[in-house]
Amino acid sequence: MKKLFLITLLAVLTTTTTTTVAQERHRTFCEIVGTGKVLSSKVKIQIDFGQKTSYFGKYKTFMVDESGKKMEFNSMVDAMNYLAKFRWKFEQAYVVTNESTNQNVYHWLLSKDIVSDDEIREGIITQKDFEDMEKAATEDKENKNEEVEKKVPLFMRNMKKESDEEGEAQKRYEP
Protein backbone atom coordinates (compact mmCIF):
# COMPACT_ATOMS: atom_id res chain seq x y z
CA MET A 1 0.00 0.00 0.00
CA LYS A 2 2.83 2.37 0.89
CA LYS A 3 4.57 1.58 -2.40
CA LEU A 4 1.40 2.36 -4.37
CA PHE A 5 0.99 5.65 -2.53
CA LEU A 6 4.66 6.56 -3.12
CA ILE A 7 4.47 5.72 -6.84
CA THR A 8 1.28 7.77 -7.24
CA LEU A 9 2.82 10.72 -5.40
CA LEU A 10 5.95 10.61 -7.58
CA ALA A 11 3.85 10.43 -10.76
CA VAL A 12 1.82 13.48 -9.71
CA LEU A 13 4.93 15.48 -8.81
CA THR A 14 6.65 14.57 -12.08
CA THR A 15 3.59 15.60 -14.10
CA THR A 16 3.25 18.87 -12.18
CA THR A 17 6.95 19.71 -12.66
CA THR A 18 6.78 18.96 -16.41
CA THR A 19 3.70 21.16 -16.83
CA THR A 20 5.30 24.00 -14.87
CA VAL A 21 8.48 23.92 -16.95
CA ALA A 22 6.49 23.92 -20.21
CA GLN A 23 4.64 27.09 -19.17
CA GLU A 24 7.62 28.88 -17.68
CA ARG A 25 7.78 32.57 -18.48
CA HIS A 26 10.92 34.36 -19.57
CA ARG A 27 11.69 38.04 -19.77
CA THR A 28 12.09 39.85 -23.06
CA PHE A 29 13.06 43.46 -23.67
CA CYS A 30 12.37 46.26 -26.11
CA GLU A 31 13.48 49.85 -26.44
CA ILE A 32 11.18 52.70 -27.36
CA VAL A 33 12.79 55.80 -28.82
CA GLY A 34 10.77 58.99 -28.71
CA THR A 35 11.52 61.98 -30.91
CA GLY A 36 9.71 65.27 -30.67
CA LYS A 37 8.06 66.95 -33.61
CA VAL A 38 9.11 70.44 -34.67
CA LEU A 39 6.79 73.09 -33.19
CA SER A 40 4.77 70.44 -31.35
CA SER A 41 4.75 68.86 -27.93
CA LYS A 42 3.86 65.42 -29.37
CA VAL A 43 6.35 62.55 -29.73
CA LYS A 44 6.59 59.78 -32.30
CA ILE A 45 7.74 56.40 -31.09
CA GLN A 46 10.08 53.94 -32.74
CA ILE A 47 10.21 50.48 -31.22
CA ASP A 48 13.17 48.12 -31.24
CA PHE A 49 12.68 44.45 -30.37
CA GLY A 50 16.25 43.64 -31.37
CA GLN A 51 15.18 42.78 -34.89
CA LYS A 52 17.52 43.06 -37.84
CA THR A 53 17.00 46.24 -39.85
CA SER A 54 18.73 47.78 -42.82
CA TYR A 55 19.91 51.38 -42.83
CA PHE A 56 16.71 52.55 -44.54
CA GLY A 57 14.56 49.97 -42.76
CA LYS A 58 15.22 51.54 -39.37
CA TYR A 59 12.79 54.30 -40.29
CA LYS A 60 10.03 51.70 -40.64
CA THR A 61 10.07 50.91 -36.92
CA PHE A 62 7.67 53.72 -36.02
CA MET A 63 4.50 52.57 -34.31
CA VAL A 64 1.43 52.97 -36.50
CA ASP A 65 -2.30 52.59 -35.94
CA GLU A 66 -4.60 50.18 -37.77
CA SER A 67 -4.79 52.50 -40.78
CA GLY A 68 -0.99 52.76 -41.11
CA LYS A 69 -0.72 56.32 -39.76
CA LYS A 70 2.21 57.02 -37.41
CA MET A 71 1.00 57.17 -33.83
CA GLU A 72 1.65 60.36 -31.90
CA PHE A 73 1.71 60.48 -28.13
CA ASN A 74 1.47 63.45 -25.79
CA SER A 75 4.65 62.36 -24.00
CA MET A 76 6.84 59.36 -23.33
CA VAL A 77 4.65 58.58 -20.33
CA ASP A 78 1.61 58.52 -22.64
CA ALA A 79 3.44 56.00 -24.86
CA MET A 80 4.40 53.94 -21.80
CA ASN A 81 0.77 53.91 -20.63
CA TYR A 82 -0.27 52.63 -24.06
CA LEU A 83 2.33 49.85 -23.98
CA ALA A 84 1.46 48.94 -20.39
CA LYS A 85 -1.90 47.72 -21.73
CA PHE A 86 0.13 44.96 -23.39
CA ARG A 87 2.02 44.07 -20.17
CA TRP A 88 5.23 46.04 -20.92
CA LYS A 89 6.99 47.33 -17.79
CA PHE A 90 9.40 50.23 -17.44
CA GLU A 91 13.04 49.32 -16.68
CA GLN A 92 15.30 52.31 -17.43
CA ALA A 93 15.43 55.59 -19.35
CA TYR A 94 18.03 57.97 -20.70
CA VAL A 95 18.08 61.03 -22.94
CA VAL A 96 20.46 61.90 -25.76
CA THR A 97 20.55 65.49 -27.00
CA ASN A 98 21.45 66.18 -30.61
CA GLU A 99 23.76 69.17 -30.30
CA SER A 100 23.25 70.43 -33.85
CA THR A 101 19.44 70.57 -33.58
CA ASN A 102 19.21 70.83 -29.79
CA GLN A 103 16.54 68.11 -29.91
CA ASN A 104 16.16 65.51 -27.17
CA VAL A 105 15.82 61.84 -28.12
CA TYR A 106 14.27 59.77 -25.32
CA HIS A 107 15.27 56.11 -24.90
CA TRP A 108 13.19 53.90 -22.62
CA LEU A 109 13.97 50.25 -21.96
CA LEU A 110 10.93 48.07 -21.28
CA SER A 111 10.48 44.43 -20.30
CA LYS A 112 7.72 41.85 -20.53
CA ASP A 113 7.39 38.33 -19.15
CA ILE A 114 6.23 35.94 -21.87
CA VAL A 115 5.70 32.24 -22.44
CA SER A 116 5.90 32.32 -26.25
CA ASP A 117 7.71 34.67 -28.65
CA ASP A 118 4.34 35.29 -30.32
CA GLU A 119 3.45 37.48 -27.32
CA ILE A 120 6.29 39.95 -27.88
CA ARG A 121 4.55 42.13 -30.48
CA GLU A 122 1.06 41.68 -29.15
CA GLY A 123 -0.95 44.83 -29.90
CA ILE A 124 1.94 46.65 -31.56
CA ILE A 125 2.11 47.44 -35.28
CA THR A 126 5.17 49.02 -36.86
CA GLN A 127 5.23 50.72 -40.24
CA LYS A 128 7.07 47.70 -41.70
CA ASP A 129 4.47 45.28 -40.28
CA PHE A 130 1.68 47.33 -41.84
CA GLU A 131 3.41 47.45 -45.23
CA ASP A 132 4.01 43.68 -45.11
CA MET A 133 0.33 43.07 -44.34
CA GLU A 134 -0.78 45.32 -47.21
CA LYS A 135 1.62 43.60 -49.59
CA ALA A 136 0.38 40.14 -48.56
CA ALA A 137 -3.26 41.19 -48.96
CA THR A 138 -2.56 42.70 -52.39
CA GLU A 139 -0.72 39.59 -53.58
CA ASP A 140 -3.56 37.38 -52.42
CA LYS A 141 -6.16 39.51 -54.16
CA GLU A 142 -4.13 39.40 -57.35
CA ASN A 143 -3.86 35.63 -57.09
CA LYS A 144 -7.53 35.41 -56.04
CA ASN A 145 -6.41 33.49 -53.00
CA GLU A 146 -8.67 33.84 -49.98
CA GLU A 147 -6.08 32.62 -47.47
CA VAL A 148 -4.88 36.08 -46.40
CA GLU A 149 -4.55 34.99 -42.78
CA LYS A 150 -1.58 32.72 -43.52
CA LYS A 151 0.54 35.67 -44.71
CA VAL A 152 -0.42 37.99 -41.86
CA PRO A 153 2.20 37.78 -39.09
CA LEU A 154 1.17 35.46 -36.27
CA PHE A 155 1.17 38.23 -33.67
CA MET A 156 -1.34 40.17 -35.78
CA ARG A 157 -3.66 37.18 -36.13
CA ASN A 158 -3.90 36.96 -32.34
CA MET A 159 -4.76 40.65 -31.85
CA LYS A 160 -8.32 41.45 -30.91
CA LYS A 161 -9.96 44.28 -29.07
CA GLU A 162 -12.33 43.27 -26.29
CA SER A 163 -15.31 44.50 -28.32
CA ASP A 164 -14.38 42.45 -31.40
CA GLU A 165 -16.42 39.42 -32.29
CA GLU A 166 -14.85 36.28 -33.76
CA GLY A 167 -13.39 36.91 -37.21
CA GLU A 168 -13.49 40.70 -37.12
CA ALA A 169 -9.87 41.13 -35.97
CA GLN A 170 -8.61 40.11 -39.41
CA LYS A 171 -10.95 42.51 -41.24
CA ARG A 172 -9.37 45.52 -39.52
CA TYR A 173 -6.02 44.83 -41.14
CA GLU A 174 -7.14 44.26 -44.70
CA PRO A 175 -6.79 47.31 -46.96
SVG drawing of the C-alpha trace seen along z (x, -y; Angstrom):
<svg xmlns="http://www.w3.org/2000/svg" viewBox="-19 -76 45 78">
<polyline fill="none" stroke="black" stroke-width="0.4" points="0.0,0.0 2.8,-2.4 4.6,-1.6 1.4,-2.4 1.0,-5.7 4.7,-6.6 4.5,-5.7 1.3,-7.8 2.8,-10.7 6.0,-10.6 3.8,-10.4 1.8,-13.5 4.9,-15.5 6.6,-14.6 3.6,-15.6 3.2,-18.9 6.9,-19.7 6.8,-19.0 3.7,-21.2 5.3,-24.0 8.5,-23.9 6.5,-23.9 4.6,-27.1 7.6,-28.9 7.8,-32.6 10.9,-34.4 11.7,-38.0 12.1,-39.8 13.1,-43.5 12.4,-46.3 13.5,-49.9 11.2,-52.7 12.8,-55.8 10.8,-59.0 11.5,-62.0 9.7,-65.3 8.1,-66.9 9.1,-70.4 6.8,-73.1 4.8,-70.4 4.8,-68.9 3.9,-65.4 6.3,-62.6 6.6,-59.8 7.7,-56.4 10.1,-53.9 10.2,-50.5 13.2,-48.1 12.7,-44.4 16.2,-43.6 15.2,-42.8 17.5,-43.1 17.0,-46.2 18.7,-47.8 19.9,-51.4 16.7,-52.5 14.6,-50.0 15.2,-51.5 12.8,-54.3 10.0,-51.7 10.1,-50.9 7.7,-53.7 4.5,-52.6 1.4,-53.0 -2.3,-52.6 -4.6,-50.2 -4.8,-52.5 -1.0,-52.8 -0.7,-56.3 2.2,-57.0 1.0,-57.2 1.6,-60.4 1.7,-60.5 1.5,-63.5 4.6,-62.4 6.8,-59.4 4.6,-58.6 1.6,-58.5 3.4,-56.0 4.4,-53.9 0.8,-53.9 -0.3,-52.6 2.3,-49.8 1.5,-48.9 -1.9,-47.7 0.1,-45.0 2.0,-44.1 5.2,-46.0 7.0,-47.3 9.4,-50.2 13.0,-49.3 15.3,-52.3 15.4,-55.6 18.0,-58.0 18.1,-61.0 20.5,-61.9 20.6,-65.5 21.4,-66.2 23.8,-69.2 23.2,-70.4 19.4,-70.6 19.2,-70.8 16.5,-68.1 16.2,-65.5 15.8,-61.8 14.3,-59.8 15.3,-56.1 13.2,-53.9 14.0,-50.2 10.9,-48.1 10.5,-44.4 7.7,-41.8 7.4,-38.3 6.2,-35.9 5.7,-32.2 5.9,-32.3 7.7,-34.7 4.3,-35.3 3.4,-37.5 6.3,-40.0 4.6,-42.1 1.1,-41.7 -1.0,-44.8 1.9,-46.6 2.1,-47.4 5.2,-49.0 5.2,-50.7 7.1,-47.7 4.5,-45.3 1.7,-47.3 3.4,-47.5 4.0,-43.7 0.3,-43.1 -0.8,-45.3 1.6,-43.6 0.4,-40.1 -3.3,-41.2 -2.6,-42.7 -0.7,-39.6 -3.6,-37.4 -6.2,-39.5 -4.1,-39.4 -3.9,-35.6 -7.5,-35.4 -6.4,-33.5 -8.7,-33.8 -6.1,-32.6 -4.9,-36.1 -4.6,-35.0 -1.6,-32.7 0.5,-35.7 -0.4,-38.0 2.2,-37.8 1.2,-35.5 1.2,-38.2 -1.3,-40.2 -3.7,-37.2 -3.9,-37.0 -4.8,-40.6 -8.3,-41.4 -10.0,-44.3 -12.3,-43.3 -15.3,-44.5 -14.4,-42.4 -16.4,-39.4 -14.8,-36.3 -13.4,-36.9 -13.5,-40.7 -9.9,-41.1 -8.6,-40.1 -11.0,-42.5 -9.4,-45.5 -6.0,-44.8 -7.1,-44.3 -6.8,-47.3"/>
</svg>
